[in-house]
């Protein structure tokens, strides 16, 4: 697994002591194992893990430096779990999670429930007519669309907009946000410690009783998000095509925001089905870090999160990407900044060589002393930026190790490709230096030490490692794997993975804008109305 940033509010004395000990040792590699073992031992005194009867896992970490706490809820379902024909649904549900519950966001839920049922009935009828490939009746479609719009307007009369977020913020919540990745969906904010019970009620209610109100309005928001991130962005569109080319079977080939045809037709009924399948307690870890003790917090958390209805554990993803046997490519010609990216298939985060990929990424890309920066940016001056990184577009499943470069004026994506391959070939034929390997290991340790600074980050790390490995302690044991990386490992992995047949590349080549045709003197014909209403 890629080394995740650990953030944590450490007392000044503790942090100073750790840094003093760390900096004083003569053998950083030998010392790190002992030092991080000591940190893990110290954490164990403050971390409590409990799995509830319904299957949900709770983690409480006591850090009393300030009267606040941060939480991190991670659901083991991301865009990879989007059903076929419903891409973007995991991301869409993340949006809906802020629309409120049966008790929050409504003036009269019993009446709203009836109104929302009518919306789904009218939408289903409209959608069925719209999807007809033969025999679609334009007049009937228009009538069904009008009924759907009328039912939607009727349901919106019960909505109290943004009430869920407003309640949190009025009670001191900051950083109210969420994120959907390919691998998981995450919810988080920070709050005064004396609002723990309010938060537990709100978060457990959001997990157990979300209401997809204003669904079709929010669907339009997501469609616009896609237009901005992909359809109107040459690089965004190139990356979408790059992944769709690199993968032929695995859902990593799909955009997290979804394909436009899927987003535009997904329904609240389908969103409810997604929630019922994946937002089950056994698929969720909730972490609380801050001025809370397990003795104080666990009874409150058990009361609220223990009431979340249980459900069957979702089946693991069965699709396996077949081996790639030939180089694949995508080339776009656009009047924009040229760009080059290439990716190589690699195993998932549980692979024994995962730390080796971290080493390659760091040595090739970390800072101005990295191999790609020194060669392409500093010495040859052919690129404005160049780097390589692992775990794209996710790391829970077999993924890509990617390299990219942005050419400077007068240079082409093909030159970036040649220059990157020259640096990759060095990894295959020459050992990295002792200093390069040592600097990678030192930076990995220093990154953790420097990032011991806030509750929110630690909550994220504890929750993620508990979900991924079944034990948050793996957070500290990753350093043992990093310390074990050798120069021979780097050469071996580079030769195994960075091969032509395992490579997919994409580039944007500059092309002048197409000339605008002069206006014709012939009167334009009136445009045909979009009777589909999409």
C-alpha positions, 0 to 999 in steps of 0.5 A: 500500500502506498505510504499514507500520510499520518497526521496526529496532534502530538504533544510538543514534548512527545514530538520533540522527544521523537525528533531528538531521538530520531535525529541523534541515531547513527543508523536511521534504518536500524533505529526506525524499527525500534522507534516506530515500535515504541510509537505503536506501543504508545498508541496502543494505550490510547486506541480502543477498537470494538466491533458491534453486534451488527458488524460495524467497527468503532475506533476511539483514540484519546488525544486530549490536547484540545477540547475537540474531536475529528471523525472519519467514516469509511465505507468499503465501497467506491466507484469500482462498486458502481453497478453496470450501466450505473457508473457514477452511482457511488459518487452520486450517493456521496452527494445524497448523504448531505441531503438529510434523513427521515428527521433532518431536512424535511418539514413533514417526512410522512407526507414527503415519503408519499411525494417521493414515491410518486416522483419515482413512479412518474420517473420510471414511466417517463424513463421507460418511454424515453429508452424506447429505441423503436416506437417512442411516442413524442406526445406521450413522452412530453406528457410523462415529462410534465407529470414527472416535473410536477411530482418533483415540484410537489416533493420539493415543498417539504425540503429544508435545503442544506439542513444537515450541514447547517446543523453540524456547522451551527454546532461548531463543525468545520471541514464538513466534507466527503470524498468518493474514490475508486476504492472507498467512500469517506465522510469527515469533519471536526467538532467540539468535544461536547457535541459528540452525542449530537454527531453520533446521532447525525452520522448514524442516522445518515448511515441508517436512514438517508433520504434521496430528496432532490435527487434529480436536481443533484443529478444535474449538479453531478452532470455539470461536474462531469462536463467541467472535469472531463468533457471540457478538459482535454487532460481530463478527457485524455485520462478517461480514455487512457484508463478505458484503454489500459483496462478492458475488464476491471471497473478501474476503466470507468470514470469515477464521476460516471459516463454521461449516459449513465449519470443522466438516467440513474434514478433515486430507486437505484441509489437506494438499492446501492445504499442497501447493498453497500452501506451495511455495518459490516462494510463500515469503519467509524473512527473518532480521535480527540478529546474523548475517552473510550469509557466516555465515548463507547456507550454513546457510539454503541447506542447510536451506531449499534442501532444501524440495521444489519445486512449481508456482507457484499460479495467481493469484486470478482472481475480480474483484469486479464494480462496485457500482451501488447502496447496500447495507446491513445493520441488526441490532437487539441489546441492546448498544452501537450501532455504525455502519460504512460502506465504499467499494470502492477499488483494490488497493495497487498503484494509483497513488493508494494514497498518497492513501488513506493521506493521507485516512485520516490527515487524517480519523482520526489523533489528536485533531486529525483531522477526525472526532475534532474534529467527532463526538467533541470538538465535537458530542459525539455519538460516543465514537470515530470514524475512517476507514481503508483496506485493509479487510479486506486490501489485496492485492486491491481493498478497502474504505475504511471509516469507523466511529463509536461513538455516545454514550448518547442518540445513534443510528447514523443520526446517526453516518452523517449526521455522517460524510457531512458530513465526507466532503462537505467533502473533496469540496468543500473542499481540506484545509489546507496544515497538514493535508497537511504534518502527514500527510507529517511524521507518515508520516516520523516514524512510520518514524523513531520505529519504528526499534527492533527486529529483528522489525519490520524482518524483517516489513517486508523480507519483506513488501515483497519478497513484494509488490513483488519488491524490499524497497527499495520500503519506503523508496520509499513516501515518494516517493509520499507526498510527491507527494500534493496537495490536488487529489489528495485532492478528486479521489479523494474524489469518485471513490470516496465515492459513494452507489452505491459505499457499503455500510453496517452498523449495530447499533441498540439493542433491549431484550432479549426478555422471558424466557418463564415456565416452563411447568407442562407437562413438557418433552419429552426432547430429540432426540439429535444423531446427527450428532455435530457 
